[in-house]
Amino acid sequence: MSVSSSPVLHLLCGKIASGKSTLAAALADNPGCVLISEDAWLARLYGQEMQSVTDYVRYAARLREAMQPHLVALLHAGVSVVLDFPANTVENRAWMKKVIMQSGAAHQLHYLDVPEALCKARLRERNAAGTHDFAATDAQFELITRYFTAPVEGEGFTVIRHSSPQA
């Protein structure tokens, strides 16, 4: 496998079930690109221990701390990274900005601007299929969505907006 001389860090922003992981998989299909999924890592490291949104916040912070030097090393090595971690809050994006600054890599913040009704419909389908590492309830969707903040120009990201029609 050859690696890119100009690695790119792909970031994903969107509500639960907006299509972040689907887009991440498509982006990672490019040569010299690796996919790193928060859900996959959290499920394998802390799956049985994650019983609440509070648990998720605690374990996700641990994972970000552990992953940061690894991400920087991959980007320094010329490997593009699709970081399937939610860039859904200013705080999470600030952490991602540190990775960008430490690595010097180019980046693209993919913002999936999908109507909430469509996200909820997709979430219910996904939960029924049992194909995702975590099955969020409607109540958890509502709780987590309260913290969602779309990216703004002043944050300094190269934003690529992906829109979906109403459900």
C-alpha positions in Angstrom: 0.0 0.0 0.0 1.4 3.4 -0.9 0.7 6.3 1.4 -0.1 9.9 0.3 2.6 12.5 0.5 -0.1 14.9 1.6 -2.2 13.2 4.2 -5.7 14.4 5.0 -7.5 14.1 8.3 -11.2 13.6 7.6 -13.5 14.6 10.4 -17.3 14.0 10.7 -20.0 16.2 12.1 -23.7 15.2 12.3 -26.4 14.1 14.6 -26.8 10.4 15.5 -27.7 8.3 12.4 -27.1 11.2 10.0 -24.8 9.0 8.0 -21.3 9.7 9.5 -20.2 6.1 9.6 -21.5 5.4 6.1 -19.6 8.4 4.7 -16.5 7.4 6.8 -16.4 4.0 5.2 -16.7 5.5 1.7 -13.9 8.0 2.4 -11.7 5.3 3.8 -12.0 3.3 0.6 -9.3 5.6 -0.9 -5.7 4.3 -1.1 -3.4 5.2 1.7 -6.3 5.9 4.1 -7.3 4.3 7.3 -10.6 4.4 9.2 -10.6 4.8 13.0 -14.0 4.4 14.5 -14.9 5.7 18.0 -17.8 3.4 18.3 -15.8 0.3 17.4 -13.0 1.1 19.9 -15.5 2.0 22.6 -17.5 -1.1 22.1 -14.5 -3.3 22.4 -12.8 -1.5 25.2 -15.7 -0.5 27.4 -18.9 -2.0 25.9 -20.3 -3.6 29.0 -19.3 -0.6 31.2 -21.1 1.9 29.0 -24.6 2.1 30.5 -25.3 5.9 30.2 -24.4 9.0 28.3 -22.2 10.0 31.3 -20.3 6.7 30.8 -19.9 7.5 27.1 -18.5 11.0 27.9 -16.0 9.6 30.3 -14.8 6.7 28.1 -14.7 8.8 24.9 -12.4 11.3 26.7 -10.1 8.5 27.6 -10.1 7.2 24.1 -9.3 10.6 22.6 -6.4 11.0 25.0 -5.0 7.6 24.0 -5.6 8.1 20.3 -4.1 11.6 19.9 -0.4 10.6 19.6 -1.3 7.7 17.3 -3.3 9.9 15.0 -0.5 12.4 14.8 2.0 9.6 14.1 -0.2 8.2 11.3 -0.5 11.6 9.7 3.2 12.3 10.0 3.8 9.0 8.3 1.8 10.2 5.3 -1.3 8.1 6.0 -4.7 9.8 5.6 -7.1 9.2 8.4 -10.9 9.1 8.5 -11.7 9.8 12.1 -15.1 8.5 12.7 -15.4 10.4 16.0 -18.3 12.9 16.3 -17.1 16.5 15.7 -20.4 17.5 17.1 -19.4 19.9 19.8 -17.0 22.9 20.0 -15.0 20.9 22.6 -14.6 17.8 20.4 -13.6 20.0 17.5 -11.0 21.8 19.6 -9.4 18.4 20.4 -9.5 17.6 16.6 -7.9 21.0 15.9 -5.0 20.0 18.2 -4.4 16.8 16.1 -4.4 19.0 13.0 -2.0 21.5 14.5 0.4 18.8 15.9 0.4 16.8 12.7 0.5 19.7 10.2 -1.9 17.7 8.0 -4.6 19.0 5.8 -8.1 18.3 6.9 -11.8 18.2 5.8 -14.6 18.5 8.2 -17.6 16.7 6.6 -20.8 18.2 8.1 -23.8 16.0 7.5 -26.7 18.5 7.6 -29.6 16.0 7.9 -33.1 16.7 9.2 -33.7 15.4 12.7 -36.8 13.4 11.6 -34.7 11.5 9.0 -32.0 10.8 11.7 -34.6 9.4 14.1 -36.1 7.2 11.3 -32.6 5.9 10.4 -31.8 5.3 14.1 -34.9 3.2 14.6 -34.1 1.2 11.4 -30.5 0.7 12.6 -31.6 -0.4 16.1 -34.1 -2.9 14.6 -31.4 -4.3 12.3 -28.9 -4.7 15.2 -26.0 -3.9 13.0 -24.5 -1.0 15.0 -22.2 -1.3 18.0 -24.6 0.9 20.1 -28.4 1.2 20.0 -29.4 4.7 21.2 -32.9 5.2 22.4 -35.1 8.1 21.4 -34.5 9.6 24.8 -30.7 9.3 24.4 -31.0 10.8 20.9 -32.8 13.8 22.4 -30.3 14.2 25.2 -27.2 13.9 23.0 -28.7 16.2 20.3 -29.1 19.0 22.8 -25.3 19.3 22.8 -24.9 19.3 19.1 -23.4 22.5 17.7 -22.9 22.9 13.9 -19.4 24.1 12.9 -19.0 27.8 12.2 -16.5 29.7 10.1 -14.6 31.2 13.1 -13.5 27.7 14.2 -11.1 27.5 11.3 -12.1 24.3 9.6 -12.4 23.4 6.0 -16.0 22.4 6.0 -17.7 20.2 3.3 -21.4 20.3 3.8 -23.5 17.2 2.9 -27.3 17.8 2.9 -30.1 15.3 2.8 -33.7 15.9 1.9 -36.5 15.8 4.5 -37.7 12.3 5.5 
